[in-house]
Amino acid sequence: MRATFSRGSRNPHGFSPLALGIAVIVAMAALIATQSGASAAQSPVSLGTAGNYEVLAGTLVTNTGLSQITGNLGVYPGTGVSGFPPGTITGTQDDGDDAAQQAQSDLTAAYSDAAGRAPAASVSGDLEGETLTPGVYNAATSLGITGTVTLDAQGDPDSVFIFQIGTTLVTASDANVALTGGAQAANVFWQVGTTVALGANSTLQGNILALTSITGTTGATVYGRALVIDGAIVLDDNTITDLVPALTITKSADAAAIMPGGTVHYTITVADTGQTAYTDAALTDPLTGVLDDAAYNNDGSATAGIVSFTAPNLTWTGDLGIGETATITYSVTVNSSDDTGDLTLASTVISPTPGSNCPSGSTDPRCSVTVAVAAAVAADPLDGPDGVLSISAPASADDIGAAAPGGTVSAALGVVQVTDNRASLAVNWTATVSSTDFTTGGGTAAETIPVDDVQYSISGFTATTGSATFTPTAVTDMSTAPQTVVAATNVLGDNSASWDPGLHIAVPSEAVAGTYAATITYSVS
């Protein structure tokens, strides 16, 4: 997996060279092999483009009465749609076209995925009164709901519920599927081998993936999707409502203050934290308040989607599935002279995408970043020539590794270098490292590798210059607090030291499968 480095503030606490400290932030991930067993957490069933539809049928969709579909409707290979109006559809209608055909193909794949998930717990008969925790549930034949069944996510909104039903799913009048403990309708999947019959005024939460048909009786409501592969969907004064969208945007910079000539690296994360997939999500980062003091470095990139720049605006568009995140990065270099601009780099992200936390006029602090530009500091002849103390690390760290639960991942992170050009200032320095926990998914206990299970090692220096005494720490138990890994003493002029550290991650035996990520921070002062 790729590790992305961004330089920290060259002088975060002041502008005197003697108080200078540098931090480098490293984001990295370790890939953990698949875990088996009944307690293994499930990933959501990928609906592909079928997720763009609230109603999707194979042959036809018919309606009686004032049914309401909040979202899109599609039919393939059939083309029959009737009863709208008096029914209403807020989105688009695709009858027998290429989009509906692709959605049916993706639905077939999703149906097979859901049917094949394991391990599964057996259920049968009537789920009334049951409280079920996340996992896979299998009914060999039919399954019914006559009262209320509760799906409890136990505090994890990323928990997934999959029901494999051999033949029919039937909800009685006024039956109800209730969600609690943070459970999300988008993460509930009903894979049904033949037909679904929704009783009058019943409420079902989640995505119905039926092979043959879905029939709604007057007043039945689905919070999610009604999707049929081979047959028809028959509605009668029913409500099928779009799942709640949410796009969470967070912008950050690697410096709170910067000297003239310095470079600021920006990171924007865009996360689908709602219950719907996004097609063509978008944002704009107007840089008018930045470019009066700095120049854009034409290095915008994203882990998903497309970044473009037309002065003064940086824009991004992309598709995001439920729970997916795109990371956008770019940098600017501050003008070498401090006599232009307002000595402030200020910018606010704007997104018109439904559910975004950064619409035009938003006051959400996650949308805005301000970096102060310091006035140049003249050298004091009594102190000798001004210089720089800096730390650098590789721009990436790929192939962090994989291991089964209970195993260990070890990898080299690439050469880290401290450069001290402060000459006659003759100040000793210390390099430190810290880390967050490694997490995946929602970061529950089973989705966390504690930082206490991570070690950082230095076998020796790859190079040193100058007359200073350099002392490395051979093995460091990682912590959220900075830990000293290299110290330089007896400093009498310019010097440098570089090393190629190793990272050793002990994967807990109870860890679930996933891609685990953490933030590692280097600093020198």
C-alpha positions in Angstrom: 0.0 0.0 0.0 1.2 3.5 -0.7 2.4 5.8 2.1 2.0 9.5 1.4 4.3 12.0 3.0 3.6 15.7 3.5 6.0 18.2 5.0 5.1 19.8 8.3 5.4 23.4 9.4 8.9 24.7 9.0 8.4 26.8 12.1 5.0 26.0 13.7 5.5 27.8 17.0 7.3 31.0 16.0 9.7 32.5 13.5 13.0 32.5 15.3 15.4 29.9 13.7 16.4 28.8 17.2 12.8 27.6 17.9 12.5 25.8 14.6 10.9 22.3 14.5 9.9 20.2 11.5 7.3 17.5 11.2 6.6 15.0 8.4 3.3 13.2 8.4 3.2 9.7 6.9 0.0 7.9 6.1 0.4 4.2 5.5 -1.5 1.0 5.5 -0.9 -2.7 6.1 -3.0 -5.3 4.2 -4.3 -8.1 6.4 -5.2 -11.4 4.9 -8.7 -12.8 4.9 -10.0 -14.1 8.2 -12.4 -16.9 8.4 -14.8 -17.8 11.2 -18.3 -17.0 12.3 -17.3 -13.7 13.8 -15.6 -12.3 10.7 -17.0 -8.9 9.8 -18.8 -8.6 6.4 -18.2 -6.0 3.8 -21.2 -4.5 2.1 -22.6 -6.2 -1.0 -21.4 -4.1 -4.0 -24.5 -3.2 -6.1 -22.5 -1.5 -8.8 -24.8 0.6 -11.0 -27.8 -1.2 -9.6 -27.3 1.0 -6.6 -28.3 4.0 -8.8 -31.9 2.7 -8.8 -34.5 2.5 -6.0 -36.7 0.3 -8.2 -35.3 -2.0 -10.8 -37.2 -4.9 -12.5 -36.6 -7.5 -15.2 -39.9 -7.3 -17.0 -42.2 -4.5 -15.9 -43.2 -2.1 -13.1 -46.9 -1.5 -12.5 -48.5 0.8 -10.0 -51.9 1.4 -8.5 -52.6 4.6 -6.5 -50.2 7.2 -5.2 -47.0 5.3 -4.9 -43.9 7.4 -4.4 -40.5 6.5 -5.6 -37.8 8.8 -4.4 -35.0 8.1 -6.8 -34.6 6.3 -10.1 -36.6 3.5 -11.8 -35.3 1.0 -14.4 -36.5 -2.0 -16.3 -34.5 -4.5 -18.4 -34.9 -6.5 -20.6 -38.6 -5.5 -20.4 -39.8 -2.0 -21.1 -43.2 -2.0 -19.4 -43.9 0.8 -16.8 -47.4 1.8 -16.0 -49.3 3.8 -13.3 -47.0 6.8 -13.2 -49.0 9.0 -12.8 -50.8 8.8 -10.5 -47.6 7.4 -8.9 -44.5 9.7 -8.8 -40.8 9.2 -9.6 -38.4 11.9 -8.5 -35.5 10.6 -10.5 -35.0 9.3 -14.0 -36.7 6.4 -15.7 -34.7 3.9 -17.8 -36.8 1.5 -19.8 -34.9 -1.2 -21.7 -31.8 1.0 -22.3 -28.1 0.5 -21.9 -28.1 1.9 -18.3 -30.8 -0.5 -17.2 -29.0 -3.4 -18.9 -25.8 -2.7 -17.0 -27.7 -2.3 -13.8 -29.3 -5.7 -14.3 -25.9 -7.2 -14.9 -24.5 -5.6 -11.7 -27.6 -6.8 -9.8 -27.0 -10.4 -10.9 -23.5 -10.2 -9.6 -24.6 -8.6 -6.3 -27.3 -11.3 -5.9 -24.6 -14.1 -6.4 -22.3 -12.3 -3.9 -24.9 -12.1 -1.2 -26.0 -15.7 -1.8 -22.5 -16.9 -1.4 -21.5 -15.1 1.8 -20.3 -17.2 4.8 -20.3 -18.0 7.6 -24.1 -17.9 8.0 -26.3 -18.5 11.0 -29.6 -20.4 10.4 -32.9 -18.7 10.8 -36.4 -19.9 9.9 -40.1 -19.2 10.3 -41.0 -15.8 11.8 -38.4 -13.2 12.9 -41.0 -11.4 15.1 -39.4 -10.3 18.3 -35.9 -11.2 17.3 -32.9 -8.8 17.9 -30.1 -9.7 15.4 -26.5 -8.6 15.4 -24.4 -8.0 12.3 -23.7 -11.1 10.2 -25.0 -13.5 7.6 -28.4 -15.2 8.2 -29.6 -18.1 6.1 -33.2 -19.4 5.7 -33.3 -22.6 3.6 -36.9 -21.9 2.5 -39.2 -19.0 3.4 -38.9 -16.3 6.0 -41.6 -14.2 7.5 -41.9 -11.0 9.6 -45.2 -10.6 11.4 -44.2 -8.1 14.1 -41.0 -6.2 14.7 -37.5 -7.6 14.1 -34.6 -5.4 15.4 -31.2 -5.2 13.7 -28.7 -4.0 16.2 -25.3 -2.7 14.9 -23.9 -2.5 18.4 -22.5 1.0 17.9 -20.8 0.3 14.5 -22.5 2.1 11.6 -20.5 0.1 9.1 -21.9 -3.2 10.3 -23.5 -5.4 7.6 -26.6 -7.6 7.7 -27.1 -10.2 4.9 -30.2 -12.4 4.8 -30.1 -15.4 2.4 -33.7 -16.6 1.8 -34.2 -19.7 -0.2 -37.7 -19.0 -1.5 -40.0 -16.2 -0.2 -39.9 -13.3 2.1 -43.3 -12.2 3.5 -44.0 -9.3 5.8 -47.4 -9.2 7.5 -49.6 -6.1 7.9 -47.9 -3.5 10.1 -44.7 -5.6 10.4 -41.5 -3.6 10.9 -37.8 -3.9 10.5 -36.2 -1.6 13.1 -32.6 -0.4 13.1 -30.7 0.4 16.3 -27.1 0.7 17.5 -26.1 2.8 14.5 -27.4 0.3 11.9 -27.7 1.7 8.4 -30.4 0.6 5.9 -27.7 0.8 3.2 -25.8 -2.1 4.9 -28.9 -4.4 5.0 -29.3 -6.9 2.2 -32.3 -9.3 1.6 -31.3 -11.9 -1.0 -34.6 -13.7 -1.9 -34.7 -16.9 -4.1 -38.2 -16.3 -5.5 -40.8 -13.6 -4.4 -41.2 -10.9 -1.9 -44.7 -9.9 -0.5 -44.9 -6.7 1.6 -47.9 -6.5 3.8 -50.2 -3.5 4.2 -48.5 -0.7 6.1 -45.4 -2.8 6.8 -41.9 -1.2 6.8 -38.8 -2.9 5.5 -35.3 -1.4 5.8 -32.6 -2.3 3.3 -31.9 -3.5 -0.2 -34.2 -6.2 -1.6 -32.4 -8.4 -4.2 -35.2 -10.7 -5.4 -35.0 -13.2 -8.3 -38.6 -13.4 -9.3 -40.8 -10.5 -8.1 -41.7 -8.0 -5.4 -45.4 -7.1 -4.6 -46.4 -4.3 -2.3 -49.7 -4.1 -0.5 -51.3 -0.7 0.2 -49.2 1.4 2.5 -46.1 -0.7 2.6 -42.8 1.2 2.7 -39.3 0.3 1.8 -36.4 2.4 3.1 -33.9 1.3 0.6 -34.2 -0.4 -2.8 -36.6 -2.9 -4.5 -34.5 -4.8 -7.1 -35.8 -7.8 -9.2 -33.7 -9.8 -11.7 -36.2 -11.8 -13.7 -39.7 -10.6 -13.1 -42.0 -7.7 -12.1 -42.5 -5.2 -9.3 -46.1 -4.5 -8.5 -46.9 -1.4 -6.3 -50.1 -0.3 -4.6 -49.9 3.0 -2.8 -46.3 2.2 -1.7 -43.3 4.3 -0.7 -39.8 3.4 -1.8 -37.6 6.1 -0.6 -34.0 7.0 -1.4 -31.4 6.3 1.2 -30.0 9.4 3.0 -26.9 10.8 1.2 -24.0 12.3 3.1 -20.7 13.6 1.7 -18.2 14.5 4.3 -15.3 16.8 3.2 -12.3 17.7 5.3 -9.5 20.0 4.2 -6.2 20.3 6.0 -2.7 21.8 5.5 0.6 20.5 6.9 1.5 23.9 8.3 -0.2 26.5 10.4 2.5 29.1 9.5 5.1 29.2 6.7 8.1 31.3 5.8 8.5 33.0 2.4 9.8 30.5 -0.1 8.3 27.6 1.8 5.8 25.0 0.5 2.4 24.1 1.9 0.9 20.8 1.2 -2.9 20.5 1.3 -5.0 17.4 1.7 -8.8 17.2 1.0 -10.6 14.0 2.0 -14.0 13.3 0.5 -15.9 10.5 2.1 -19.3 8.9 1.3 -20.6 8.6 4.9 -24.2 8.3 3.9 -26.5 5.5 2.6 -26.2 6.1 -1.2 -23.4 5.8 -3.7 -22.4 9.0 -5.6 -22.0 9.4 -9.3 -20.1 12.6 -10.3 -19.6 14.0 -6.8 -17.9 17.3 -7.1 -16.1 20.1 -5.2 -14.3 23.4 -5.9 -11.4 24.8 -3.9 -11.2 28.5 -4.9 -7.6 29.6 -4.3 -8.0 33.4 -4.7 -7.0 33.9 -1.1 -3.9 31.7 -1.6 -2.5 32.8 -4.9 -1.9 36.4 -3.9 0.9 35.1 -1.7 1.9 31.8 -3.4 2.0 29.8 -6.7 0.2 26.6 -7.4 2.7 23.8 -8.1 0.5 22.0 -10.7 0.7 18.8 -8.7 -3.0 18.1 -7.9 -3.8 14.4 -7.7 -6.5 12.2 -6.2 -6.8 8.5 -5.2 -10.1 8.4 -7.1 -11.7 10.8 -9.5 -10.2 13.6 -11.5 -8.5 16.8 -10.3 -8.2 19.9 -12.6 -7.0 23.4 -12.2 -8.1 26.6 -14.0 -6.9 29.6 -12.1 -7.9 30.4 -9.5 -10.0 27.2 -8.9 -9.0 23.7 -8.2 -11.8 21.2 -8.9 -12.5 17.5 -8.3 -15.1 15.2 -9.6 -15.5 11.4 -9.0 -17.7 8.5 -8.2 -17.8 7.2 -4.6 -19.4 4.0 -3.3 -20.9 3.8 0.2 -18.1 4.1 2.7 -15.5 5.0 0.1 -13.1 7.9 0.4 -11.1 9.9 -2.1 -8.0 11.8 -1.0 -7.0 14.9 -3.0 -3.5 16.5 -2.6 -1.8 19.5 -4.0 0.8 22.1 -2.9 1.6 25.8 -3.3 5.0 27.5 -2.8 5.0 30.9 -1.0 6.5 33.8 -2.8 10.1 34.4 -1.8 9.4 38.0 -1.0 7.0 39.0 1.7 6.0 42.3 0.3 3.0 41.1 -1.8 -0.4 39.8 -0.8 -1.9 39.8 2.7 0.5 37.3 4.3 -2.4 34.8 4.7 -3.2 31.7 2.7 -7.0 31.3 3.1 -9.3 29.0 1.2 -12.7 27.3 1.6 -13.9 24.2 -0.2 -17.4 24.4 -1.8 -19.4 21.4 -2.9 -22.9 21.5 -4.6 -23.3 17.7 -4.2 -26.4 16.7 -2.2 -25.6 15.8 1.4 -22.3 17.7 1.4 -21.1 19.4 4.6 -19.5 22.2 2.4 -22.3 23.9 0.4 -21.8 27.5 -0.6 -21.9 29.6 2.5 -21.1 26.7 4.9 -19.5 27.6 8.2 -18.3 24.0 8.9 -14.6 24.5 10.0 -13.7 21.3 8.1 -14.2 23.1 4.8 -11.7 26.0 5.5 -7.9 26.3 6.0 -5.9 29.4 6.8 -2.1 29.4 6.9 -0.1 32.5 8.1 2.9 33.7 6.1 5.6 35.0 8.3 7.6 38.1 7.5 11.2 37.3 6.7 13.5 37.3 9.8 16.8 39.1 9.3 19.9 37.4 10.4 21.5 38.5 13.7 25.3 38.8 13.2 25.9 37.9 16.8 24.1 34.6 16.2 26.0 33.7 13.0 24.4 32.8 9.7 20.8 31.7 9.8 20.2 28.1 8.7 17.6 25.4 8.6 16.9 22.2 10.6 14.8 19.9 8.5 13.6 16.3 8.3 12.6 14.5 5.1 11.2 11.1 4.2 10.3 9.2 1.0 7.3 10.3 -1.0 5.8 6.8 -0.8 6.1 3.5 1.0 4.6 0.7 -1.1 4.0 -2.9 -0.2 3.7 -2.5 3.5 2.8 -6.2 3.5 0.2 -8.8 4.5 -0.3 -11.3 7.3 -3.0 -13.4 8.8 -4.4 -12.6 12.2 -1.8 -13.5 14.8 1.0 -12.9 12.4 3.5 -10.1 11.9 4.0 -7.5 9.1 7.5 -6.1 8.7 8.6 -3.6 6.2 11.3 -1.0 5.5 9.8 2.6 5.3 12.6 4.2 3.3 15.4 6.5 4.2 14.6 9.3 6.6 17.1 12.2 6.8 17.7 15.1 9.2 19.7 18.0 7.8 21.1 20.7 10.1 22.4 23.7 8.3 22.4 26.1 11.2 26.2 26.3 11.2 27.6 28.2 14.2 24.2 28.1 16.0 25.6 24.8 17.4 22.3 23.5 18.8 21.7 19.8 19.5 18.6 18.2 18.0 16.3 15.2 18.6 14.2 13.3 16.0 11.0 11.7 17.3 8.3 9.4 15.9 4.7 8.8 16.9 1.7 6.9 15.5 -2.0 6.5 15.8 -3.6 3.1 16.0 -4.0 1.1 12.8 -7.7 0.9 11.9 -10.0 -0.3 9.2 -13.8 0.1 8.6 -15.4 1.8 11.5 -12.4 1.3 13.8 -14.1 -1.0 16.3 -12.0 -3.1 18.7 -11.8 -5.9 16.1 -10.9 -3.4 13.4 -8.0 -1.9 15.3 -4.4 -2.8 15.6 -3.3 -0.9 18.8 -0.3 1.3 18.4 1.2 -0.7 21.3 1.5 -3.6 18.9 3.8 -1.6 16.5 7.6 -1.3 16.8 10.0 1.0 14.9 13.6 -0.1 14.5 16.9 1.4 13.3 19.7 -1.0 12.6 22.2 1.8 11.9 22.8 4.9 9.8 22.9 4.9 6.1 25.0 8.1 6.1 26.1 10.9 8.5 28.0 14.2 8.0 29.6 16.6 10.4 31.3 16.1 13.8 28.2 15.6 15.9 27.6 12.5 18.0 24.5 10.6 16.6 22.7 8.1 18.8 19.9 5.9 17.4 17.4 4.0 19.4 17.5 0.4 18.1 13.9 -0.6 18.8 11.1 1.9 19.8 7.7 0.8 21.0 5.4 3.1 19.1 3.0 5.4 21.0 0.7 8.2 20.3 3.2 10.4 22.1 6.5 11.3 20.4 9.3 8.8 21.1 13.0 9.7 20.5 14.6 7.7 17.8 17.7 9.6 17.0 19.6 12.2 19.1 22.5 14.5 17.9 24.8 15.9 20.6 28.2 17.7 20.5 27.0 19.7 17.5 29.7 22.1 16.2 28.4 23.0 12.8 26.5 21.7 9.8 25.6 18.0 10.1 23.2 15.4 8.8 22.1 11.8 9.5 20.0 9.4 7.6 18.6 6.0 8.4 16.3 3.3 6.8 13.8 2.4 9.6 11.8 -0.8 9.8 8.2 -1.1 11.0 7.0 -4.3 12.7 3.2 -4.7 13.2 1.9 -7.6 15.4 -1.6 -8.4 14.0 -4.0 -9.3 16.9 -5.5 -12.8 16.5 -9.0 -11.3 16.7 -8.4 -8.8 14.0 -10.9 -8.9 11.1 -9.9 -8.8 7.5 -9.3 -5.4 6.0 -6.9 -2.7 4.9 -5.5 -1.0 8.0 -4.3 2.6 8.0 -2.5 4.8 10.5 -0.8 8.2 10.6 2.9 8.2 11.6 4.5 11.5 12.5 8.2 12.3 12.4 9.6 15.5 13.9 12.9 17.1 14.7 13.7 20.0 17.0 
